[in-house]
Amino acid sequence: MVKAVEAALPSYPYDHFRCYPSTAKDSWQTLFYQKLLNSERTFFVDLGDNFPIFIGVGMNQWDRDHFGFGVAAIDIVFSNETSISNTHMAQLLQRCVAHLRDHDFRFVSARVNGDMLTTLQLFEAKGFRYVENIIWPVARCSQLAQSLDPAVRLMHEGDLQQVVRIATNYQYERGHFHADRRFDRKKVDQLYAKWIETSWANKEPIAVVEHGGRVAGYFNFKMDDEISRALGYSYGRFRSLALDAAVRGQGLGQKLFRGTMAIIASMGGEYIDSGYATKNHTSAKLHSLGGFYSVYEEVTLHLWL
């Protein structure tokens, strides 16, 4: 199987990072292998016409503890979509779903490259339902000409309570968890707050914007060492942004967005990696104004077991 992956990967068109800016043409392959070797996922693997077909699924105890039931996520789907591969993929997906049921999982999400239409249809045939499309864009920091904004700064310990309040109450309400009404709405809101608390505990940077002497919004991000090492450029990665509803419409969202870009550049970031749902037109506008361009698209699907 290892030799089959090595033979198939150079021409594989569906990888997330294949079109990301890098210092070497095949850098994305290094990142792909790191993703496999350092993975905590469970893999379901087969071989069709000497082409490797596999699914990688994460089973996070953190999510199980939060929601009170097993939550899994399929985030690696590898296939060349030939008729033979499609037959094997359908069998792997059936095995994966059966395994999750046998291990007391009640929910599984999947993210699949938007160009893998046949594979997406296979997921639909197994009962997965469409939730959203995600665009992954990048921007080059040296082209941004951003200056640090005094109203946008890195979060302090004393900001945590305010940031958690904003994370809990003012999220974009059409993300894939909010969009699925079978999830408890309160649990979903609390999920964002826990992500902030976890990021802060892990000493990951969070930018905040001030208005009227208090924190009015935050932007959670990270300097992504794994992507940076593999692709050869220093990458910052946007994660989640939220703004207090009481101050919306005053340009603070754009101020926070651009100010965070400037902070990443000041921390040595050469590129910024981000992601937004196509239905989130406010985010799409912010990314367009910020100089981002699309490099990858994926579809999110949900299945309740």
N, C-alpha and C positions, 0 to 999 in steps of 0.2 A: 504493500500500500504506500509506503514512504516513497519508493521509486516512482510509482504512478503519480503521486502528487507532484514530485519534482519535475516530471515530464509534462504534466498538464498546466502547471501554474504560469509559466512565462506567457502563454497566449490566452490565459483565462480573462475574459472581458468584464466580469461582474464584481471584482473586488472593490471594497469601499475606498481604499487608498491608492488605487492604481493611477488616478489622474491628479493626485495631490502634488503640489510643488515639492521637489526633492533635488538633492545634489547628484543623484545617480538614477539612471533610467529604471533599474530594477530594485530600487530601495523599498518599494511597497512589498516586494516578496519577502524581504527580511522581516518586515512588520507582520506579515501574514504568518510566518513560521513562529515568531515570538508569541503570537496570539494562540497558536495551537499548543506550543510547548509549555507556556506558562499558564495554561488554562485550568480553571476549576470546573469546567463544563463536563457533562457526560456526552459522549459521542456515539452516534449510530452510523455505522460505516458499511459500505458495500462497494463492489467493483463491477462496472458494466462496460464491456468492450475495452477493457484496460483503462477505463477512465474512472477515477475515484469519485464516488458520490457519498456525501455525508452531511449530517445535521449535528450541530453543537447546541446543547441546551444547558442553561444555568439554572441552578436550584438553590436560591439564596435563603438561608435560615433567617436573615434579617427581615425579609419580606414576609416570611411565614409568621414570625413573631409579631409583626406589626398588624397584619390583616387577620390573623387567627386561623389561617388555613394555608395550604401549600400553594405557592405562586412560582411558576417557572417562566423562563424566557428563552425562546429559540432565537439566537442572534448570529449563528453561522449556518448558512445554507449553501452547499457547494454542488453544482451540477452543470453539465453542458447542454441540458435540455433536449437531447436526442430522444427518440422513442424508447430506446432501451434504457437510457438513464431515467426517463420519466417513470418507467415501470418500477425501477429500483427505488426511486425517490418516494413513490407512493407507498411502497412496502416499508421503507425506513420511517416515514411519517407515521404509519400505522403502529409500528413497533414503539416509536417514541411516545405516542399518546397512550398506548397500553401500559408502558412502563410508568408513566406519570400517574395514571389511575391506580396502578398497583401499589404505588408509594404514597397514596393519600394526597395527591395534588388535586386541587379543585379548579385551577386556572392556569392557562399558558398563553403568553403572547408570542408573536413571531414578527421579525423584521426581515423583509426580503427585498433584494434589489428590484427596483421598479421595472427594469427591462426583462426580468425573468417571468414573462407572462404565463408560460405553461406551468411553471412551478407555482406561481400564485394561484392558478386555477386548480392545481392539485390540492393546495391548502384549502381552498374553498370547498372542494369536493369532500374533504374530511371534516367539514363543519366550521372552519375558521371564518370569521366575519371581518370585513374591512372596517377599519377605524379611521386611518389617516395616512396621508403622504408626508414624508419628511424630506426637506431639502437640506443638504449639507454643503454650505458654502465656505470659502476661505477668503482672506484678505491679506495683502502684503503690508506689513507695518511701515516700511520705508516710504510707501506711496501715500500714506495717510496724512502726513503733515499735521498730526494732532499735537496740541500742547496740553499740558496738565491743567486741569480746571480746579481751582481751590474749593469748589463746592463738592467735588468728587474725590474721595480719599479711601484708603483702606480701612476696613472696619476695626474698631477697638473692642475690648472686652465689655465696656459699658454700653455698647450698641446692641449687644446680643438680644436682649429682651425685645427691643423695638423691631429688629430684623426678623425675629421669630414671629412676632405679631403680624408683620406684613406678609411673611411667607405663608402663614396660616390662612389669612383672610383675603388676600388680593392676588391670587394666581389667575393666569389665563385659564378660563374655565372650560376650554374645549380640548385640552390635552387628552391623551388616550385613556388615562384613568378616569378623568372627569366625564369623558364622553360615554363611558360604559356605565349605565345606570345600575348595573348589578353590584357595583362596588359601593360600599357605604361612603356617602359624601363626606362625613366628618373624618373618617379614616384617611381618605384621600387628601383632604386639607392638612391633616396632621403629618402626612407623609412628607410634604414639602418642608414643614418645620423641622422634622427629624433630619432631613438631608442637610439643612443649614447647621443644625447642632453637631452633626457628624463631621461636616466639613470644618467647622470651627475647632472641634476637638482634634482633628487631624492636621491642624495648622495650615489648612488650605486658604488661599486669599479670597476675601469677599470685599467688593467695592460697595460703597454707599454714597448716596447723594443727599446733601442737606438742604433743607428749605425752612426758613423761619426759625433757625436754630435747633432743628431736630432732624433725625433721619427720616427721609421721605421715601426711600426705595433702596434696593440692593441689587447687585449683580454678582452672582457666584461664578468663579472661574478657576482655572488651574493652569499652571505651567506644566505641560504634558511631556515628561521626560522620556517616556517610552516611544511616543511618536517622534520626538525630536532626535533621539539616538538613531532611530531606524531611517528617517528621511533626510537627516543631515542638516536641517534647519531647526531653529528654536521655535517651537509652537506653543502658543497659548490656546486654551480651549474655553469658549463660553459654555456656561452650563444653564443657569436659570436666572431670570430677571423678574422682579415684581415691584410695582409702584403703588403707594397708598392711593386709594381711589379719590381721597379728598383733595389731592394736588394734581390730578390728571388734567390735561389740556393746557398746561403752562410750559411745555417744552422740557420738562424735567426728565422724561423718558429718553429723549435724544441726548440731553446733557449727560445722563448716566451712561448711556451706550457709548458715546464718543469719549467720555472721560475714562471709562474702563479700558477702551482701546489704547488710550494714551498711557495708562498705567502699565499695561502689558508690554507696550513698546519700551517703556522706561525700565522694565525688568529684564530686558534683553530679548523679548519676543520678536522674531522676524516675520512670522505668519500667525494668523489667528484662525482657528477652526471653530465652526459654529453649527447650529442646526435649528430649523424652525418648521412648524407645520404649514403646509401651503394655504390652509384656511386662516392662518394668523396673519392677516394683511398688514397689521401695524408692525409686527416684527419684520415682515418682508420689506416694508418700506425703510425701516431703520437699517437693515442690512444693505439695501441698495444704496442708500445715502452714504453709508460707511465704506463703500468701495468693495463689498463682498461680491463674489461670483460663484455660481453653482458648480460643484464638482461631482456630486453624487445624489441619487434619489433612492429612497426606500419606502416600502409600504408596510404599515403596521396592521396586524390582524390579531383578533382575540378568539379564544376558544374556552368555554366553560366545560369542565369535565364532569 
